[in-house]
Amino acid sequence: MPGSPPAQNDMKSRLSILAVLVLLAALAAASVPAGAATGISPAREFAPRQLVVKFEGQRRGRAVGLPPRVNVRRAAAVLRRNPRVAYAAPNYIATASVAPQPPIALPNDPGPLVEASVSPGGWVAKQWNFLPWEGTATPVLPTSLGGIDAVGAWANLIAARRAGARGIKIAVLDTGIAYRNKGQRFRRSPDFSTGQFTRGYDFVDRDHLPLDENGHGTHVAGTIAEKTNNGIALTGLAYRAKLIPVRVLNKYGSGRASDIARGIRYAVGGGADVINMSFNFSCGKRVPSVDEELRYAYRKGVVAVASIGNLGSEACVSPPATGPRVIGVGGTTEGGCLGGYSLTGKRIDIVAPGGGTPVQDCPSISARPIYQVTLVDGTTHRFGQPSTYVGTSMAAAHVSGVAAMVLASGVLMPHASPKGTVNRLTRRLRKTARDLGLPPTMQGAGLIDAGRATEPGA
């Protein structure tokens, strides 16, 4: 049920897993000489001595530990030859999609975390990504070439009486969120309220406290739904939406495919309308357990959004962005150019602000990061607005926030099929995107436009 971890294996599943272990033990004894490689993977690629296996007739795959001396890739290949095995794959590792970014010296004092002394609308000094990109600039509301017009979207939702995407649930699968206090170690981010969150789950530590020990998840959640009009710090896109914190990445920003698959199913069971995944597996990997749950989310009408990966961390557009019915998101800069970190390929659906340095032929050198309130100084209780968050992780968060606002706005025609809702929303985001004059392999349909996407009749 919503709010509970996935069900334990039934007897049939346990017998199937036992059969796998017997087969693999035989493989180890018969065909792997003493002293052979243990199959321990490179740190980035997959968990050592683990497979994710699904038998025909089972509902989903399970993580299985391997006996000593069994090579992971070879074991998966042997199992795939068994007609009873639907799939067998290494338990691949995903990592958060943040590009390295040195601190940027701003032309003025960035100000304190709590900005109550700043005049109304003071968020515009940092959040270029939320500004209109066209129209008449004013001292109160300037324009930004890289902005997505969140201001226009906010007005559209207020007119529709769904301000801030009220009524929509967004699951943030990440390193957790600083969403509540716990003892002396953990503190809730000052720009979140307790009423913004529904019950979540921690698939890393296996408990109901998916608290952030990294900062990445809190930053992503801030872009999606940080509070507004509260006299504190900055603002988020869907500021009245509910967030479901689902921790699938550890404090180093890495997570196993088996935990991510379970996290997707948990989010769907918890009533999520949108799932944000700001992480990636290695280039070209097939992750069947995650794809299986993404298909399930699609059947249930849940919109899945994922970062495409960053150049240097990945070599090509990578899963889960390449998964079934996932909106794959690349990154753009303050100057409305493609980010120098953003990958190219056929599986890019759309681009959104990720900040940072643009590609070399960009006419604008503007390179500020994406600012949100998150953890700083390696702690779980101190907060600030660091200037080091850049990448497609940040871009995906923008698309998830805008997707929530589109769902709340009522601009989508009702559809009898849950799948139809996902399809219509995806088409809406692509149709209303702003063409940057780049090939589809670089920008997809273009830069997301929150104002147009939520505008009736657009």
N, C-alpha and C positions, 0 to 999 in steps of 0.2 A: 504494500500500500504506500501512498505518498508519504515521504518522511522516514521510510524504513529502508535499510540496505537490501540488496537483492536477496531472494530466497536461497536457502542452503540447498546443496545437491540432494536430489531424491535418490532412492536406492538404485534405480536404473543408471543414473548418471555416475554414481560411485562405482558400479560394476564396470561401466565403460572406461572410466579413468583407470581402474585397476588393470583392465585389459591393455591399456596403453603402456602402463608401467611394466607389465610383464613382457610385452613385446620389446620395449626399449631395453630392459635388462638383458634380454636374450641378444639383442643387437650389440650391447656393450661386451658381453661375454664372447660372442662368436666372431665379431668382425672388427673390433677395435683393439689393437695390440697394447700391451702394458706400456705405460709411459707416453701414450698418444696424447694429442692436444685435447684439452677439456672442453673446447667450444666456447670459452669465455670471449665475449664480443668486445670490439672497441667500445669505449664508454658511451659513445654517442648512439650506437646502433641498436642493440637489443640487450635484454636482461640475460645474464649468464645462466645457463642450465635451466632454461624455461622455454616451453612451447605453449601456444594457444591452440587447442584442438577441439574440433566439433565433429561428432559422429552424425551420420544420417539419421534423421528423426528427432534429434535433440533440438531444443529451442534456441540455444546459443552455445558459443564456444566456452571452454574453461581453460584457465592457466594450469599447466601441469609441470611439476618439477621433474628434472631428468636425473637418472642415476649418474654416478661419477664415470668419467671417461667416455661419455656419449657426446659426440659432436652435435651441436644444435642444428646446424644447417642439414647435416646428413640425416639426422633423425627426422626432421620435417619432411625431407624428400622421400624417405622410406615410408613414412605414414601416409603421404599423399598417394602412394601407389595402392594403398588398401581401399577397395571399393566401399567399405563402410565408413570411411573418413571423408566428411564433407570438405574440411580444410584443416591444414596444420601449418603453422607459421611461427617463426621466432616471436617472442614477446617484445616487439619493437619498442624503442624509447622515443618519445616526443620531447621536444624542448621548446621553451617559450621563444616567440619570434621577435626579439628585441635586437636591433642593430647597435653595435658599439658606437657611443657618441660622447665625446669629451664635453665638459661643461662649456656653455656658450656665454660670453660676456654680453649682457644686455645693455642697451644705451641708457637705461635709467635704473634706479633702485627697484628690485623686484618686489620689495615690500614684505611685511610680515605674513605669517600663515593666516592669522585672523585679520581680515581686511575691513572691519566694521567702520574704520575711519575714512575709507575710500568712498567717494561719491557713488550713488547708484549707477550701476553699469560699469563699475571699475574693473570687472572681469575682462573687458575688451582689451586691456593693455597686454594680456598674456594669451588669451584664447582667440588667436587669429583664425583658428580652424573652424570656429562657430559663426564667424561674421558673414554678412552678405558679400557676394563677389561682384555684384553690379548694383547700380542705383546711385543716388546722390549721397556722398559721404558727409558726415557731420562730425563735430568734435566729440559728441556723445557716442555715435555709432559710425565708425569708419568702415571702409570696405577692405577686403583682402582677396587677392587673386586666388589664393588657395582655400578660401572659405567655402562652407557648404550651406550657408544661409539657414542655420538653426533658428535664427530670429524669426524668419518667415514661417518656419514650421511651428514654432511655439505659438505664433499668432493664429495659425490655421487650426491648431488643436484647441486653443481657447475658444475660438468661434464654434467649434464642434462640441464644446462642453466636455472635452476629454483632456484638459490641460496636463502637460507633462506625461502623456501616455498612460494616464490613470486606468487601471484595470488590466494592464498587460504584465505578464511575468517573463523575466529574462534570466535564464540560467547562465552563470559565468563559470565555465569549466577552466580552472586555472590553478594558481598556487594558493588559493583560498582568498578570503577578503577580511580586512580588519573591520568586522561588522559588530563586534561586541567586546565588552571587557571580560577579562578572566584573570583573577588573581592580580599580582603585581606585574606580571610579564606582558600581558596582552591588553591593548586598549583599542576602543572603537575609534575609527577615523572621525575627527571633529566635524567633517562635512557630510556625514551620513547620520540618519536618524534610525532609532531602533525599529520603528514601524515600517522601514523600507524592505525588510528581509523576511522571507519565509524560511521554513526549516530546511537546512542543508545537510550535507554529509561529507565526511573526510575519508576518501578512499585510499589515502596514503597511510594514515594512522588508524583507520577503521573505527571512527567514532563520529558523533554528531556535532563536532566542533571544528568546522573547516576554516580555521583561522590562518591568516597569512603569515608566513615566516620569511617572505622574500620581498614583497612590495609590488611585484608585477600584477598579481590579481587585483589588488586594491586599486592600482592605477587604471587598469582596464575597466573595472567596475565604476570608477569615477567618471570616465568619459561617457559611459552608458547612462549613469543615473545619479551622479553627485547632486546633492541638494542645491536649490536655488532660492533666492529671496530670503535667505536666513542670515545675512550679514557676515557670512564666513567664507573666506577663500574664493573658490571658483564655482563653476556650475557644470552640470551634466546635461545630456541631450534629453533623455526620457526621465525627467527628474521626479515624476510621481509613479513610475512603474515599480513593481516589486522585483527584487533580486533574489535568486536562488543560488546561494554559494555552494559550489561543488568542487572540492579540492581533489585534483587528479595529478598535480605536479608537486614535487617536493620543494624544500627550501632552496634547492639549487636550480629550480625551474625545469626539472626533468620528470617524466612520468611514463609508466608502462601502458602498453596497448590494452591489456586486460582491465586495468583500472579505468582507463578512458572510456572503454566500451561500457563498463558498468555505470560510469558517470552519466553517459548519454541516456541510458535507459532510466536511471534515477530521475534525471531532469524531465523526461517525458512523463514519467509517473507522477512527478510533483506538479504537473500542470503548466510546464513551461510553454510559452508561445514562441520564444526565440532561444536558441542556444548559441553562445559565443565561444569559439575555440581559437584562442590566440597562441597557437603552438603548432609545431610541425614535426613529422617523422622525416627520416632521411629521404633523399631524392630517389624516386622510382620504386619505393617499397610498396608492396601490396599488404594491406593490413585488414584481413577479412573480418576479424571480430568487430572492428570499428565500423567498417562498411555495413555490416549486418545491422548494427544498431542505428546507423544513419538512415537506412531504408525503413526501419521501424519508425523512426521519428517522422520521416516523410509521410508514411501511411497515416500517422496520427495528426498530420497537419502542422507539425512544428518546423519552423524555419531554422535552418542550420547555417551558420556563418563561420568562416575560417580564414585566417591569414594564409597567404600563399608561400610564405617563407622569405628569408633575407639572403641576398648574395653574400657569400662568405660562410654562412651557416648551412645553407642548402645550395645545391647546384642547379635545381630546376623547381618548377612549381610542384609542391609536395603535399602529400596527404596530411590532414584530412581535407584540405581544400579541393583535392581531386576526387573526393568521395562522391557517392551518389546524391544528387540534388543539393549539394552544398554550394553556397555562394562564396566563391573564392575572391579574396580582396588583396589588391596591391596597394602600394603606398605613394603618396604625393607630398609635395613640400609647400611651404608658405607662399612661394612664388607661383604656385599652380603648375609645377613641373613634376615629372616622375622622379621619385626618390632614387638616389644612386644605389641604394640597397635593394630596390624592388626588382624581382625576377621577371622574366618574360616567358610567354608560352601560351598555348591554346586554351588552357583551363582558367584563365583570368576572366571573371565576370564583370568586375567593376573596380575602381580605385577610390581611395579615401585618404584623408590626411594622416600621414605617418611622421611628418616633420623631417628634419635633417637635411643633409647635403643633397642637392639635385644632381641629375645626370650632367655630363660635361657640356652639352650643347644647349642647356637651359638659359634663356635670356635673363633670368632672375637669380641672384645669388642669395636671396633670403633663405635662411637655413635654421630657423628656430625649431626647437623640439615641440612635443605635445606636453602641455602642462596639466597636471591634475594633482590633487592632494594624495600622497601615499607615504609609506614608511621610508625613513631615512636613517643613515648612519648604521645600517646593519642591525637595527633594533626591531622589536615588535610593539613598541609603545611610543615612538617619536615620529612626528609627521612634518612634512614640508612639501614644497613644490619643486622637486629636482629637475634639472635641465638635461638629464641623461636618457630620457625615454623617447626613442625613435625607432620606427620600424613598422612592419606590416601587422604586428600585434596591435598597435595603436589604431591602425587603419581599420582592422576588423571590428574593433569596438565601436567606431563611428557608424559602420553599417548596421550593426546590431541595434544601436540606439535609434537610428532612422527607421529600421524595419519595425521596431516597436511603435514608433510614432505613426507610421503608415497604417499599421493594424488598428491603432486607436482612433485614427482620424475618420474612419468610415468611408474613405474614398474607394475602397475595393468593393466591387459588387459581391453580394453574398453568393456563396457557392455551396452546393450540396455535399461536395466531396472535400474532405480535409486536404487531400493532395492538391485540389484545385486552388485552395487558398494559398498554399506555398507557391504554386506556379504563377498565380496572378501577382503576388507580391514581388516575386523575382522579376517578372516582366515589367512591373511598374518601376522598380528601381533602375532597371536598365533603360527603359524608355525615357525616363525623366533625367537621366545622367547628362552631364555637360561634356561635350566632346572637346578634348584637349588637342586634337589634331594629330594624335599618335595612332599607330597601327593597333588593331584589336589585341595583338599579342603582347602589347605593352600596357594598354589602358582598359582592355575589355570594352564595355560600352561607354566608358568615360568616368568622370569624377562625380561622385554621388551628390545630388542636390536635394537637401532635406525640404527646402521650401516648395519646390515644384512637386516633389513626390507626395506631399501631403495636401496639395492644392486641389480642391474639387474641380473636375473637368480637365485637368492637365493630362 
